[in-house]
Amino acid sequence: MPHRWPTRRAVRVWERNLTVFRKYSLPSLIGPSIGEPLLYLLGLGFGLGTLVGTVGGLRYVEFVAPGMVMSSAMFAAAYECTYGAYVRMIHQRTYEAIITTPLSLEDVVAGDILWGASKGAFNGTVMLLVVGLFGLAPSPWSLAVPVIIALLALLFACLSLVVAALAKSFEFFNYYLTLVVTPMFLFCGVFFPLESLPRWAQDLARFLPLTYAVEATRALMRGRPSAQALLPLLWLVPPTIAAFLLAARLVRRRLIH
């Protein structure tokens, strides 16, 4: 069956998820998406930072802050489009209910991805405001960081829905979160420069999307934007499109075929 592109009706799915989210917004905000990065920022940035000194000419807390912003967006999108999407798709059968309306399956997939990306963008932006309150985003260029947050959140929303469409149970997500998301959090330049890694690990990190998002955000927050830091963000676009197409195909196969 030829692939169909989503229509603007996908926004209806986003609105439905927003309505549900409003009832449970507080637990979501203080959960792993914002709470954990904030604890890392306070514990490692301000605590361990007093022992580390400077990294790349920055105080350690200044070095870590951009990674915390991007990690918050990544984790929020990943959790929403794995556990959240799986519940809606399989347990609540929300997808099946919606496609009995004029909305297509692609509309449902796009709407759920848009919701996951929105949640990631929201959490990342809140984290940006928090680090700004600590004086860790002094440059006016920090106002452009939400664009990077949204781009990264959209990518992880698409990737995570692919995983949700393949999952047979909640336990399946442990592989994705433990073997994909968490290693990116640890080895993509969030806590230390990539140059600290062995050469092969540096080369591997250069294939991972969080690396480019963190480097670009760090450059903007310090008021040092450059083509070298920003242009690699274009690398995030092709996998985002590919992951969306794959997610739509897998969801269709699971629910219809």
C-alpha positions as CSV (number, residue, x, y, z in Angstrom):
1,M,0.0,0.0,0.0
2,P,1.5,3.4,-0.9
3,H,2.4,5.6,1.9
4,R,0.0,8.4,2.8
5,W,1.2,11.7,4.3
6,P,-0.6,13.1,7.3
7,T,-3.0,16.0,7.1
8,R,-3.6,18.9,9.4
9,R,-6.2,16.6,11.2
10,A,-3.2,15.2,13.1
11,V,-3.5,18.3,15.3
12,R,-6.7,16.7,16.7
13,V,-4.6,13.9,18.1
14,W,-2.3,16.4,19.7
15,E,-5.2,18.2,21.3
16,R,-6.6,15.0,22.7
17,N,-3.3,14.1,24.3
18,L,-3.0,17.7,25.7
19,T,-6.4,17.3,27.4
20,V,-5.3,14.1,29.1
21,F,-1.9,15.6,30.0
22,R,-3.5,18.5,31.9
23,K,-4.9,16.1,34.4
24,Y,-1.5,14.6,35.2
25,S,0.9,17.5,34.4
26,L,2.5,17.8,37.8
27,P,3.7,14.2,38.2
28,S,5.1,14.5,34.6
29,L,7.0,17.6,35.3
30,I,8.7,16.4,38.5
31,G,9.4,13.0,36.9
32,P,12.5,11.8,35.1
33,S,12.3,14.2,32.2
34,I,13.0,17.4,34.3
35,G,13.6,16.1,37.8
36,E,16.6,13.9,37.0
37,P,18.5,16.4,34.8
38,L,17.9,19.0,37.4
39,L,19.4,16.8,40.1
40,Y,22.4,16.0,37.8
41,L,22.9,19.7,37.3
42,L,22.8,20.5,41.0
43,G,24.8,17.4,42.1
44,L,27.4,17.2,39.4
45,G,27.5,20.8,38.1
46,F,27.6,22.6,41.4
47,G,28.8,19.8,43.7
48,L,31.4,17.9,41.6
49,G,32.2,21.1,39.7
50,T,33.9,22.6,42.7
51,L,36.5,19.7,42.5
52,V,36.8,19.6,38.7
53,G,37.6,23.2,38.0
54,T,37.3,24.4,34.4
55,V,36.6,22.4,31.3
56,G,37.3,24.0,27.9
57,G,37.6,27.4,29.6
58,L,34.2,27.0,31.3
59,R,33.2,26.3,34.9
60,Y,32.1,22.7,35.0
61,V,28.5,23.7,35.8
62,E,28.6,25.9,32.7
63,F,29.9,23.0,30.6
64,V,27.2,20.6,31.9
65,A,24.2,22.9,31.7
66,P,23.7,22.7,27.9
67,G,23.7,18.9,28.0
68,M,21.1,18.9,30.8
69,V,18.8,21.1,28.6
70,M,19.1,18.7,25.7
71,S,18.9,15.6,27.8
72,S,15.7,16.8,29.3
73,A,14.1,17.1,25.9
74,M,15.5,13.8,24.7
75,F,14.2,11.8,27.8
76,A,10.8,13.5,27.7
77,A,10.2,12.6,24.0
78,A,11.6,9.1,24.5
79,Y,9.5,8.3,27.4
80,E,6.3,9.8,26.0
81,C,6.6,8.0,22.6
82,T,7.6,4.6,24.1
83,Y,5.6,4.0,27.3
84,G,2.9,6.6,26.6
85,A,2.4,5.7,22.9
86,Y,2.4,2.0,23.8
87,V,-0.4,2.4,26.3
88,R,-2.4,4.4,23.8
89,M,-1.7,2.0,21.0
90,I,-2.1,-1.4,22.7
91,H,-3.8,-1.1,26.1
92,Q,-6.2,1.8,25.6
93,R,-6.6,1.0,21.9
94,T,-6.8,4.8,21.3
95,Y,-5.2,4.4,17.9
96,E,-7.9,2.0,16.7
97,A,-10.7,4.2,18.0
98,I,-9.3,7.3,16.3
99,I,-8.9,5.7,12.9
100,T,-12.6,4.9,12.8
101,T,-13.1,8.6,12.4
102,P,-12.1,10.6,9.3
103,L,-8.5,10.7,10.6
104,S,-6.0,8.4,8.8
105,L,-3.5,6.2,10.6
106,E,-0.8,8.6,9.4
107,D,-2.7,11.4,11.1
108,V,-2.7,9.4,14.3
109,V,1.1,8.6,14.1
110,A,1.9,12.2,13.2
111,G,-0.3,13.6,16.0
112,D,1.3,11.3,18.6
113,I,4.8,12.2,17.4
114,L,3.9,15.8,17.5
115,W,2.7,15.4,21.0
116,G,5.9,13.6,22.1
117,A,8.0,16.3,20.4
118,S,5.9,19.0,22.1
119,K,6.4,17.5,25.5
120,G,10.1,17.2,24.9
121,A,10.3,20.7,23.7
122,F,8.4,22.0,26.7
123,N,10.5,20.1,29.2
124,G,13.7,21.2,27.5
125,T,12.6,24.8,27.4
126,V,11.7,24.7,31.1
127,M,15.1,23.3,31.8
128,L,16.6,26.1,29.8
129,L,14.8,28.6,31.9
130,V,16.0,26.9,35.0
131,V,19.7,27.1,34.0
132,G,19.1,30.7,32.9
133,L,17.9,31.5,36.5
134,F,21.3,30.1,37.7
135,G,23.0,32.5,35.3
136,L,24.3,29.7,33.0
137,A,22.8,31.0,29.8
138,P,24.0,34.6,29.7
139,S,24.1,35.1,25.9
140,P,21.2,36.5,23.9
141,W,21.9,33.6,21.5
142,S,20.3,31.4,24.1
143,L,16.9,32.5,22.8
144,A,17.6,30.3,19.7
145,V,18.2,27.2,21.8
146,P,14.5,26.2,21.7
147,V,14.8,25.6,18.0
148,I,17.5,23.0,18.7
149,I,15.4,21.5,21.5
150,A,12.4,21.1,19.2
151,L,14.5,19.5,16.5
152,L,16.0,17.0,18.9
153,A,12.7,16.2,20.5
154,L,11.1,15.6,17.2
155,L,13.8,13.1,16.2
156,F,13.5,11.2,19.4
157,A,9.7,11.2,19.2
158,C,10.0,9.5,15.8
159,L,12.6,7.0,16.9
160,S,10.8,6.1,20.0
161,L,7.5,5.5,18.2
162,V,9.4,3.0,16.0
163,V,10.4,1.2,19.2
164,A,6.9,1.3,20.6
165,A,5.5,-0.2,17.4
166,L,7.9,-3.1,17.7
167,A,7.4,-3.7,21.4
168,K,5.7,-6.8,22.7
169,S,5.6,-5.6,26.3
170,F,6.9,-2.7,28.5
171,E,10.1,-4.7,29.2
172,F,11.1,-4.2,25.6
173,F,11.7,-0.5,26.2
174,N,14.5,-1.4,28.6
175,Y,16.7,-2.3,25.7
176,Y,16.1,1.0,23.9
177,L,16.5,3.2,27.0
178,T,19.4,1.3,28.4
179,L,21.4,0.5,25.2
180,V,20.5,3.6,23.2
181,V,19.3,6.6,25.1
182,T,21.3,6.3,28.3
183,P,24.7,5.7,26.5
184,M,24.0,8.9,24.5
185,F,23.3,10.7,27.8
186,L,26.7,9.5,29.1
187,F,29.0,9.7,26.1
188,C,27.8,12.5,23.8
189,G,29.7,15.4,25.5
190,V,27.2,16.1,28.2
191,F,29.6,15.5,31.1
192,F,33.0,15.7,29.5
193,P,34.6,16.7,26.2
194,L,34.6,14.1,23.5
195,E,38.3,14.5,23.3
196,S,38.5,12.6,26.7
197,L,37.2,9.5,24.9
198,P,39.3,7.0,22.9
199,R,39.4,7.7,19.2
200,W,37.0,5.0,18.3
201,A,34.5,6.3,20.9
202,Q,34.8,9.8,19.5
203,D,34.1,8.6,16.0
204,L,31.0,6.7,17.3
205,A,29.8,9.7,19.2
206,R,29.9,11.7,16.0
207,F,27.2,9.5,14.6
208,L,24.9,10.2,17.5
209,P,22.4,13.1,17.3
210,L,22.7,14.2,20.9
211,T,26.3,15.1,20.3
212,Y,25.5,17.8,17.7
213,A,22.6,19.2,19.7
214,V,24.8,19.6,22.8
215,E,27.6,21.2,21.0
216,A,25.4,23.6,19.2
217,T,23.5,24.5,22.4
218,R,26.8,25.0,24.3
219,A,28.0,27.4,21.5
220,L,24.8,29.4,21.6
221,M,24.6,29.6,25.4
222,R,28.1,30.9,25.6
223,G,27.6,33.4,22.8
224,R,29.9,31.7,20.3
225,P,27.7,30.6,17.4
226,S,29.6,29.2,14.4
227,A,28.9,27.3,11.2
228,Q,31.1,24.5,12.6
229,A,28.8,24.1,15.6
230,L,25.4,24.8,13.9
231,L,25.5,23.3,10.4
232,P,25.9,19.6,11.7
233,L,22.4,20.0,13.0
234,L,21.2,19.5,9.5
235,W,22.3,15.9,10.0
236,L,19.3,15.4,12.3
237,V,16.7,16.0,9.5
238,P,17.1,12.8,7.3
239,P,16.9,10.3,10.2
240,T,13.8,12.2,11.5
241,I,12.0,11.8,8.2
242,A,13.1,8.2,7.8
243,A,12.0,7.4,11.4
244,F,8.6,8.9,10.8
245,L,8.0,6.9,7.7
246,L,9.2,3.7,9.4
247,A,7.0,4.4,12.4
248,A,3.9,4.9,10.2
249,R,4.7,1.7,8.4
250,L,5.2,-0.4,11.5
251,V,2.1,1.0,13.3
252,R,0.0,0.2,10.2
253,R,1.4,-3.4,10.1
254,R,0.7,-3.9,13.7
255,L,-2.8,-2.5,13.9
256,I,-4.2,-3.4,10.4
257,H,-2.2,-6.1,8.9
